[in-house]
Amino acid sequence: MTTRADERTKTRATARVVPERSAEFDHLPLPALRAYRQALTTEENKVSYWRRLIQARMDLIEVNGGEDTMRLEKLRYALSETRVGAGRKALVDALPVDDVPPLPDLDGLWAREANDENPIETAQLKRDLAFAELQLSAYRAALHRRLSNATNELIARYREEPVLALQALPLPADERL
């Protein structure tokens, strides 16, 4: 007699896809593939951070009726330390960027201030912030696809040669197999 738990386990096992090598990554040796994956992770963290800040600014404008000057200065300070596009050039070198959407002009966007005395300007700023958030979300989705592909490539390589996984461990060279 088969239980429901047995059926769920069997379904999960048959649904599991075993990653396969991809020609897309053939030109990358293992250390470069790991570095590429790490660069994607770092970039995704930056983009997520910027996206959250844009969402916070949109909320501030909404809550404060268009007046966001005081809090905006704090956001500007936080944003001045990080640039979304800075790490992007490294990704271009590794693989083609056909699937990477354009990034918004965040510097220009952050230089603009909401003005509660000019509702038309404030409404335009809100629309521009929403569009920038949409662009960042699309860029983040592209990063997630690339990260997934790079992870699958690593798994496929490790399945072919399990000893390669040991090279990622922080052990002295003389203790590695």
C-alpha positions in Angstrom: 0.0 0.0 0.0 1.4 3.4 -1.0 0.8 6.4 1.3 0.4 10.0 0.3 3.9 10.8 1.7 5.3 8.1 -0.6 3.5 9.6 -3.6 4.8 13.1 -2.7 8.3 11.8 -2.4 8.1 10.0 -5.7 6.6 13.0 -7.4 9.4 15.3 -6.1 12.1 12.8 -7.2 10.7 12.5 -10.7 10.2 16.3 -10.9 13.8 17.0 -9.9 15.8 18.1 -12.9 19.5 17.2 -12.9 21.5 20.2 -14.1 23.5 19.6 -17.3 26.6 21.4 -18.7 25.9 24.4 -20.9 28.0 25.5 -23.9 27.3 29.0 -22.7 29.9 28.5 -19.9 32.5 26.4 -21.8 34.9 29.3 -22.0 35.0 29.8 -18.3 37.3 27.7 -16.1 35.9 26.7 -12.7 37.5 29.6 -10.8 36.1 32.1 -13.3 32.7 30.5 -13.2 32.7 30.8 -9.4 33.9 34.4 -9.6 31.1 35.2 -12.2 28.5 33.7 -9.9 29.8 35.7 -7.0 29.7 38.9 -9.1 26.1 38.1 -10.0 25.2 37.7 -6.4 26.9 40.9 -5.4 25.2 42.8 -8.3 21.8 41.3 -7.3 22.3 42.5 -3.7 23.1 46.1 -5.0 20.1 46.1 -7.3 17.8 44.8 -4.6 19.0 47.5 -2.2 18.4 50.3 -4.8 15.0 48.9 -5.5 14.1 49.0 -1.9 15.3 52.6 -1.6 13.3 53.7 -4.6 10.2 52.0 -3.1 10.9 53.8 0.2 11.2 57.1 -1.6 7.9 56.5 -3.4 6.3 55.7 0.0 7.8 58.9 1.5 6.4 61.0 -1.3 3.0 59.4 -0.9 2.8 59.7 2.9 4.2 63.3 3.0 2.0 64.6 0.3 4.9 65.4 -2.0 7.3 66.9 0.5 10.3 64.5 0.9 13.2 66.9 1.2 14.4 66.1 4.7 14.3 62.3 4.4 15.6 62.5 0.8 18.9 63.9 2.1 19.4 60.7 4.2 18.5 58.5 1.2 20.9 60.5 -1.0 23.7 59.9 1.5 23.0 56.2 1.5 22.8 56.0 -2.3 26.1 57.9 -2.9 28.0 55.0 -1.6 26.7 52.4 -4.1 26.3 52.5 -7.8 24.1 49.9 -9.6 26.0 50.1 -12.9 29.5 49.9 -11.4 29.7 46.1 -11.3 27.7 45.6 -14.5 30.7 46.0 -16.8 32.3 42.9 -15.3 29.2 40.9 -16.3 29.4 42.1 -19.8 32.9 40.7 -20.2 31.8 37.2 -19.1 28.7 36.6 -21.2 26.6 38.5 -23.7 24.1 40.9 -22.3 21.1 40.3 -24.6 18.9 39.5 -21.7 19.9 42.4 -19.5 17.5 45.3 -19.7 18.7 48.9 -19.5 19.1 50.6 -16.1 17.4 53.8 -15.2 19.3 57.1 -14.8 19.3 57.0 -11.0 21.7 59.9 -10.6 19.3 62.2 -12.4 16.3 60.8 -10.7 17.7 61.2 -7.2 18.7 64.9 -8.0 15.0 65.7 -8.5 12.9 66.7 -5.5 9.3 66.4 -4.8 7.5 69.7 -4.5 4.2 69.8 -2.6 3.4 73.1 -4.2 3.7 71.6 -7.7 1.5 68.5 -7.9 2.2 68.0 -11.6 6.0 67.8 -11.0 5.4 65.5 -8.0 3.1 63.2 -10.1 5.8 63.0 -12.8 8.5 62.2 -10.2 6.2 59.4 -8.8 5.8 58.0 -12.4 9.5 58.2 -13.0 10.3 56.5 -9.7 7.8 53.7 -10.5 9.3 53.2 -13.9 12.8 53.1 -12.4 11.5 50.4 -10.0 10.1 48.5 -12.9 13.4 48.7 -14.8 15.4 47.5 -11.7 12.9 44.7 -11.2 13.5 43.5 -14.8 17.3 43.8 -14.4 17.0 41.8 -11.1 15.0 39.1 -12.9 17.7 38.9 -15.6 20.3 38.6 -12.8 18.3 35.8 -11.2 18.2 33.9 -14.5 21.9 34.2 -15.0 22.6 33.3 -11.4 20.4 30.2 -11.7 22.2 29.2 -15.0 25.6 29.7 -13.4 24.6 27.6 -10.3 23.3 24.9 -12.5 26.6 24.8 -14.4 28.5 24.5 -11.1 26.3 21.7 -10.0 26.7 19.9 -13.4 30.5 20.2 -13.1 30.5 19.0 -9.6 28.3 16.0 -10.6 30.8 15.1 -13.3 33.8 15.5 -11.1 32.8 15.6 -7.4 36.4 16.4 -6.3 36.0 19.8 -7.9 33.6 20.8 -5.1 36.4 20.3 -2.6 38.4 23.1 -4.2 35.8 25.5 -3.0 36.5 24.6 0.6 38.7 27.0 2.6 41.4 24.3 3.3 45.1 24.7 3.0 46.3 23.3 -0.4 48.2 20.4 1.2 45.0 19.1 2.9 42.9 19.0 -0.2 42.4 15.7 -2.1 
